[in-house]
Amino acid sequence: MSGAGAPTLTVDGTGLRVVVVAASWHTVVMDGLLAGAQRALADAHVSDVTVVRVPGTFELPVAARHAAEHGADAVVALGVVIRGGTPHFDYVCQAATLGLTDVAVRHGVPVGFGVLTCDDEAQALDRAGLPGSHEDKGAEAAQAAVATVVALRGSLAQSPGQPLGGTR
């Protein structure tokens, strides 16, 4: 199971504006990821949440960029790509990963990466945060995005040259 060693994140995101961009393919999996992200954001006291649905995982970066350019404090990107018999899987996964990374780096807006890249539907269902799932990658992506905003904002109060989140 890939979730071994994951940190437990508990953060207060009160006052943050978070945009969740979610693909529409694989409805059952996507509904689970979206519900997990929404639960995690509510648990973090984030009340300003906008959900934007796009056709597929390939479209996530452009929607994330739009959110970053229009005032989002963080973006949570949710999608699922299931390997098939063609190279399509590799192209979509690489485009989504590089595109979302580019949005975060260029705009300085944390992007929670909740894109499942699975060999089959069973793996996706096991990570979707549904009853019987072993992992909740939607919740994990939302927690990571909020925790990163909080960490970065906390670092602004530190003296120059001090590492993020602590002392030397």
Secondary structure in CASP SS format (residue, H / E / C, confidence):
PFRMAT SS
TARGET T0000
AUTHOR 0000-0000-0000
METHOD secondary structure of the structure
MODEL  1
M C 1.00
S C 1.00
G C 1.00
A C 1.00
G C 1.00
A C 1.00
P C 1.00
T C 1.00
L C 1.00
T C 1.00
V C 1.00
D C 1.00
G C 1.00
T C 1.00
G C 1.00
L C 1.00
R E 1.00
V E 1.00
V E 1.00
V E 1.00
V E 1.00
A E 1.00
A E 1.00
S C 1.00
W C 1.00
H C 1.00
T H 1.00
V H 1.00
V H 1.00
M H 1.00
D H 1.00
G H 1.00
L H 1.00
L H 1.00
A H 1.00
G H 1.00
A H 1.00
Q H 1.00
R H 1.00
A H 1.00
L H 1.00
A H 1.00
D H 1.00
A C 1.00
H C 1.00
V C 1.00
S C 1.00
D E 1.00
V E 1.00
T E 1.00
V E 1.00
V E 1.00
R E 1.00
V E 1.00
P C 1.00
G C 1.00
T H 1.00
F H 1.00
E H 1.00
L H 1.00
P H 1.00
V H 1.00
A H 1.00
A H 1.00
R H 1.00
H H 1.00
A H 1.00
A H 1.00
E H 1.00
H C 1.00
G C 1.00
A C 1.00
D C 1.00
A E 1.00
V E 1.00
V E 1.00
A E 1.00
L E 1.00
G E 1.00
V E 1.00
V E 1.00
I E 1.00
R C 1.00
G C 1.00
G C 1.00
T C 1.00
P C 1.00
H H 1.00
F H 1.00
D H 1.00
Y H 1.00
V H 1.00
C H 1.00
Q H 1.00
A H 1.00
A H 1.00
T H 1.00
L H 1.00
G H 1.00
L H 1.00
T H 1.00
D H 1.00
V H 1.00
A H 1.00
V H 1.00
R H 1.00
H H 1.00
G C 1.00
V C 1.00
P C 1.00
V E 1.00
G E 1.00
F E 1.00
G E 1.00
V E 1.00
L E 1.00
T E 1.00
C E 1.00
D C 1.00
D C 1.00
E H 1.00
A H 1.00
Q H 1.00
A H 1.00
L H 1.00
D H 1.00
R H 1.00
A E 1.00
G C 1.00
L C 1.00
P C 1.00
G C 1.00
S C 1.00
H C 1.00
E C 1.00
D E 1.00
K H 1.00
G H 1.00
A H 1.00
E H 1.00
A H 1.00
A H 1.00
Q H 1.00
A H 1.00
A H 1.00
V H 1.00
A H 1.00
T H 1.00
V H 1.00
V H 1.00
A H 1.00
L H 1.00
R H 1.00
G H 1.00
S H 1.00
L C 1.00
A C 1.00
Q C 1.00
S C 1.00
P C 1.00
G C 1.00
Q C 1.00
P C 1.00
L C 1.00
G C 1.00
G C 1.00
T C 1.00
R C 1.00
END
